[in-house]
Amino acid sequence: MNRLPFLFRGTALEALPSGGLHWPEERMLVVSDLHLGKCARLAAVGGAALPPYDTCETLLKLERDLEATGATQVICLGDSFDAPGIDAILPEDERLWIARLQAGRDWVWIEGNHDPGPVSLGGTHRRELDRRGLVFRHIARADGQGEVSGHYHPTARLELRGRRLSRPCFLVDEARLILPAYGAYTGGLRSDHAALAALMSREARAILTGPTPLAIPMPR
C-alpha cells in the first residue's frame, strides 16, 4: 500500500490511498463520514435509487486498511451512519461484520450531525476525544488548534497531462487536519468552496487520495 507520510503538529501521520488516516506510533486508524446505510435510507424515503452495496463496499475498504496497518485503535469521526437509528436496522450480516472488525480493538464513535446519539453497536461513544494534543471531532471549529475532523467531504481538482481530475482529499495546515469522506457514494465539497477557504490558511495543502496519494497546495 502506498502511503504519504506527513507531520501535523509534530506528530508523524500517514495519509492512506483510501482516505483513512494512520497514526503509526499509536497503531491507530482514523476514518470519517462512513455514512453506512445511506442507500437504504434513500430508498426508504423515495430518493435516488442507488445500488444497495455502499455499506459492504465501505466495510470491505475498512477491513483492508485494518489488515494493512495492523491498527489496534479506531476512531470514526462522525457521520458513521447516515441517519439516527440506522445502526440498529442494518442487516444482521453487516452488524456482524462490524463486530468482527471491532473485536480486539479500542473503537471510538465520535458523534456527527447525521448520528448525534449513542449507537447500538460495540465501542465507545464520544462527542470529541483529546489524544496527546490532537483533538478528534466531527466538525472543525474556527478557533480549533490541533484538531482532526471530517464533515466537509473535501475534494480537490488538478490538471494532469491535459486532463482535469477531481479526487477526495485531506486538507492540512498548521492548525487543523480535515479528512475526506471514507464512505461509498458520499460526494464531496471542492476545496475552493468558501467554507473551506475560510477555515484553512493560505499555506494549507491538499493530499489527494487514490493509488498514489499526492500532496499539492490547496486549490482555491
TALIN-V661122 format. One record per residue. N is the residue number from 1. PSI is psi in whole degrees, 0 to 359 (NA if undefined). NEAR is the number of other C-alpha atoms within 12 Angstrom. D_FIRST is the distance of its C-alpha to the first C-alpha in Angstrom with 2 decimals. Layout:
n->N psi->PSI near->NEAR d_first->D_FIRST
n->N psi->PSI near->NEAR d_first->D_FIRST
//
This chain:
n->1 psi->129 near->18 d_first->0.00
n->2 psi->133 near->19 d_first->3.79
n->3 psi->147 near->29 d_first->6.29
n->4 psi->106 near->29 d_first->9.98
n->5 psi->144 near->22 d_first->12.33
n->6 psi->162 near->29 d_first->15.85
n->7 psi->137 near->22 d_first->19.12
n->8 psi->116 near->28 d_first->21.13
n->9 psi->37 near->21 d_first->24.59
n->10 psi->5 near->13 d_first->23.72
n->11 psi->131 near->21 d_first->20.83
n->12 psi->118 near->20 d_first->17.41
n->13 psi->169 near->28 d_first->14.83
n->14 psi->130 near->35 d_first->11.28
n->15 psi->125 near->44 d_first->10.81
n->16 psi->154 near->41 d_first->7.91
n->17 psi->331 near->33 d_first->7.73
n->18 psi->343 near->45 d_first->9.91
n->19 psi->0 near->46 d_first->12.49
n->20 psi->156 near->49 d_first->12.12
n->21 psi->128 near->50 d_first->13.05
n->22 psi->130 near->36 d_first->12.12
n->23 psi->92 near->34 d_first->15.08
n->24 psi->317 near->26 d_first->14.16
n->25 psi->327 near->17 d_first->17.86
n->26 psi->358 near->23 d_first->18.92
n->27 psi->50 near->25 d_first->16.14
n->28 psi->138 near->31 d_first->16.32
n->29 psi->130 near->40 d_first->14.46
n->30 psi->130 near->49 d_first->16.48
n->31 psi->157 near->49 d_first->16.73
n->32 psi->149 near->49 d_first->19.67
n->33 psi->58 near->48 d_first->21.88
n->34 psi->325 near->48 d_first->20.79
n->35 psi->46 near->42 d_first->24.28
n->36 psi->139 near->45 d_first->24.40
n->37 psi->12 near->42 d_first->27.47
n->38 psi->312 near->39 d_first->27.82
n->39 psi->322 near->31 d_first->28.84
n->40 psi->320 near->28 d_first->31.27
n->41 psi->315 near->28 d_first->32.86
n->42 psi->318 near->22 d_first->33.33
n->43 psi->323 near->15 d_first->34.90
n->44 psi->331 near->16 d_first->37.20
n->45 psi->11 near->12 d_first->38.60
n->46 psi->25 near->11 d_first->38.94
n->47 psi->202 near->12 d_first->36.13
n->48 psi->137 near->15 d_first->33.73
n->49 psi->94 near->16 d_first->33.14
n->50 psi->151 near->20 d_first->29.38
n->51 psi->135 near->17 d_first->27.82
n->52 psi->48 near->23 d_first->27.66
n->53 psi->9 near->21 d_first->24.04
n->54 psi->317 near->29 d_first->22.50
n->55 psi->315 near->38 d_first->22.43
n->56 psi->319 near->29 d_first->20.88
n->57 psi->318 near->26 d_first->18.13
n->58 psi->316 near->35 d_first->17.41
n->59 psi->325 near->33 d_first->17.65
n->60 psi->318 near->24 d_first->15.33
n->61 psi->318 near->25 d_first->12.55
n->62 psi->318 near->39 d_first->13.62
n->63 psi->317 near->27 d_first->13.74
n->64 psi->321 near->21 d_first->10.17
n->65 psi->322 near->33 d_first->9.16
n->66 psi->319 near->34 d_first->11.96
n->67 psi->319 near->17 d_first->10.99
n->68 psi->325 near->23 d_first->7.48
n->69 psi->338 near->29 d_first->9.35
n->70 psi->25 near->23 d_first->12.69
n->71 psi->138 near->31 d_first->14.49
n->72 psi->355 near->27 d_first->18.23
n->73 psi->140 near->31 d_first->19.30
n->74 psi->131 near->37 d_first->18.72
n->75 psi->123 near->48 d_first->20.54
n->76 psi->118 near->47 d_first->21.13
n->77 psi->35 near->51 d_first->22.75
n->78 psi->161 near->48 d_first->25.42
n->79 psi->39 near->44 d_first->26.11
n->80 psi->330 near->47 d_first->24.15
n->81 psi->147 near->43 d_first->26.96
n->82 psi->346 near->35 d_first->28.62
n->83 psi->157 near->32 d_first->32.13
n->84 psi->136 near->27 d_first->34.06
n->85 psi->350 near->22 d_first->34.56
n->86 psi->327 near->32 d_first->31.85
n->87 psi->328 near->36 d_first->30.14
n->88 psi->344 near->23 d_first->33.37
n->89 psi->11 near->21 d_first->33.63
n->90 psi->150 near->30 d_first->30.17
n->91 psi->149 near->19 d_first->30.54
n->92 psi->322 near->13 d_first->30.77
n->93 psi->328 near->14 d_first->27.74
n->94 psi->322 near->26 d_first->25.56
n->95 psi->320 near->25 d_first->27.25
n->96 psi->324 near->19 d_first->26.65
n->97 psi->313 near->23 d_first->22.94
n->98 psi->318 near->29 d_first->22.76
n->99 psi->321 near->21 d_first->24.90
n->100 psi->320 near->21 d_first->22.61
n->101 psi->327 near->30 d_first->19.63
n->102 psi->337 near->28 d_first->22.09
n->103 psi->125 near->20 d_first->23.48
n->104 psi->8 near->16 d_first->23.31
n->105 psi->148 near->23 d_first->21.63
n->106 psi->111 near->23 d_first->23.41
n->107 psi->125 near->30 d_first->23.07
n->108 psi->127 near->34 d_first->24.68
n->109 psi->113 near->40 d_first->25.69
n->110 psi->137 near->42 d_first->26.77
n->111 psi->145 near->36 d_first->29.49
n->112 psi->182 near->36 d_first->29.17
n->113 psi->338 near->24 d_first->31.83
n->114 psi->336 near->30 d_first->31.04
n->115 psi->70 near->34 d_first->31.04
n->116 psi->343 near->26 d_first->33.42
n->117 psi->171 near->26 d_first->34.69
n->118 psi->148 near->27 d_first->33.52
n->119 psi->158 near->30 d_first->31.47
n->120 psi->354 near->21 d_first->32.66
n->121 psi->171 near->30 d_first->29.42
n->122 psi->172 near->24 d_first->28.54
n->123 psi->180 near->25 d_first->27.29
n->124 psi->140 near->24 d_first->29.00
n->125 psi->125 near->27 d_first->30.12
n->126 psi->151 near->26 d_first->30.48
n->127 psi->317 near->27 d_first->31.65
n->128 psi->169 near->27 d_first->29.48
n->129 psi->131 near->28 d_first->28.07
n->130 psi->122 near->19 d_first->28.43
n->131 psi->108 near->18 d_first->26.06
n->132 psi->44 near->15 d_first->26.74
n->133 psi->353 near->18 d_first->27.94
n->134 psi->134 near->25 d_first->25.34
n->135 psi->119 near->30 d_first->26.89
n->136 psi->119 near->41 d_first->24.94
n->137 psi->171 near->41 d_first->26.92
n->138 psi->311 near->42 d_first->26.70
n->139 psi->130 near->35 d_first->28.62
n->140 psi->147 near->33 d_first->28.76
n->141 psi->150 near->25 d_first->32.22
n->142 psi->329 near->17 d_first->34.07
n->143 psi->13 near->13 d_first->34.82
n->144 psi->143 near->24 d_first->31.46
n->145 psi->127 near->25 d_first->30.20
n->146 psi->28 near->30 d_first->26.88
n->147 psi->146 near->35 d_first->26.05
n->148 psi->121 near->44 d_first->22.79
n->149 psi->182 near->47 d_first->23.58
n->150 psi->239 near->49 d_first->22.82
n->151 psi->314 near->42 d_first->25.58
n->152 psi->346 near->38 d_first->25.58
n->153 psi->52 near->40 d_first->22.53
n->154 psi->144 near->44 d_first->22.22
n->155 psi->159 near->37 d_first->21.32
n->156 psi->146 near->34 d_first->21.75
n->157 psi->147 near->29 d_first->23.16
n->158 psi->158 near->27 d_first->22.88
n->159 psi->127 near->13 d_first->24.42
n->160 psi->113 near->10 d_first->22.29
n->161 psi->45 near->7 d_first->24.34
n->162 psi->1 near->7 d_first->27.14
n->163 psi->140 near->9 d_first->25.18
n->164 psi->121 near->11 d_first->24.98
n->165 psi->148 near->18 d_first->21.68
n->166 psi->129 near->24 d_first->21.20
n->167 psi->149 near->34 d_first->17.98
n->168 psi->149 near->41 d_first->17.60
n->169 psi->157 near->47 d_first->17.12
n->170 psi->147 near->54 d_first->17.46
n->171 psi->132 near->52 d_first->20.81
n->172 psi->135 near->42 d_first->21.55
n->173 psi->198 near->30 d_first->24.74
n->174 psi->342 near->25 d_first->26.71
n->175 psi->326 near->31 d_first->27.80
n->176 psi->160 near->36 d_first->25.26
n->177 psi->121 near->48 d_first->21.74
n->178 psi->126 near->51 d_first->21.59
n->179 psi->152 near->50 d_first->18.59
n->180 psi->166 near->47 d_first->18.15
n->181 psi->135 near->42 d_first->19.18
n->182 psi->335 near->50 d_first->16.64
n->183 psi->157 near->42 d_first->19.01
n->184 psi->147 near->35 d_first->19.66
n->185 psi->39 near->29 d_first->22.74
n->186 psi->345 near->31 d_first->23.08
n->187 psi->186 near->23 d_first->23.98
n->188 psi->167 near->29 d_first->23.92
n->189 psi->124 near->29 d_first->26.16
n->190 psi->146 near->29 d_first->26.04
n->191 psi->342 near->39 d_first->25.66
n->192 psi->5 near->25 d_first->29.15
n->193 psi->146 near->21 d_first->30.77
n->194 psi->324 near->15 d_first->33.52
n->195 psi->320 near->20 d_first->32.15
n->196 psi->322 near->38 d_first->28.92
n->197 psi->326 near->26 d_first->30.82
n->198 psi->330 near->17 d_first->33.21
n->199 psi->322 near->33 d_first->30.64
n->200 psi->142 near->35 d_first->28.50
n->201 psi->169 near->22 d_first->30.03
n->202 psi->339 near->20 d_first->30.54
n->203 psi->5 near->19 d_first->27.90
n->204 psi->148 near->29 d_first->25.14
n->205 psi->153 near->34 d_first->21.75
n->206 psi->133 near->43 d_first->19.61
n->207 psi->108 near->44 d_first->15.81
n->208 psi->137 near->38 d_first->14.95
n->209 psi->174 near->36 d_first->12.21
n->210 psi->181 near->27 d_first->10.70
n->211 psi->324 near->16 d_first->8.11
n->212 psi->98 near->19 d_first->8.74
n->213 psi->141 near->28 d_first->10.33
n->214 psi->129 near->32 d_first->13.79
n->215 psi->130 near->28 d_first->16.58
n->216 psi->161 near->23 d_first->20.12
n->217 psi->140 near->25 d_first->23.53
n->218 psi->119 near->32 d_first->24.06
n->219 psi->134 near->32 d_first->25.98
n->220 psi->NA near->26 d_first->29.43
//
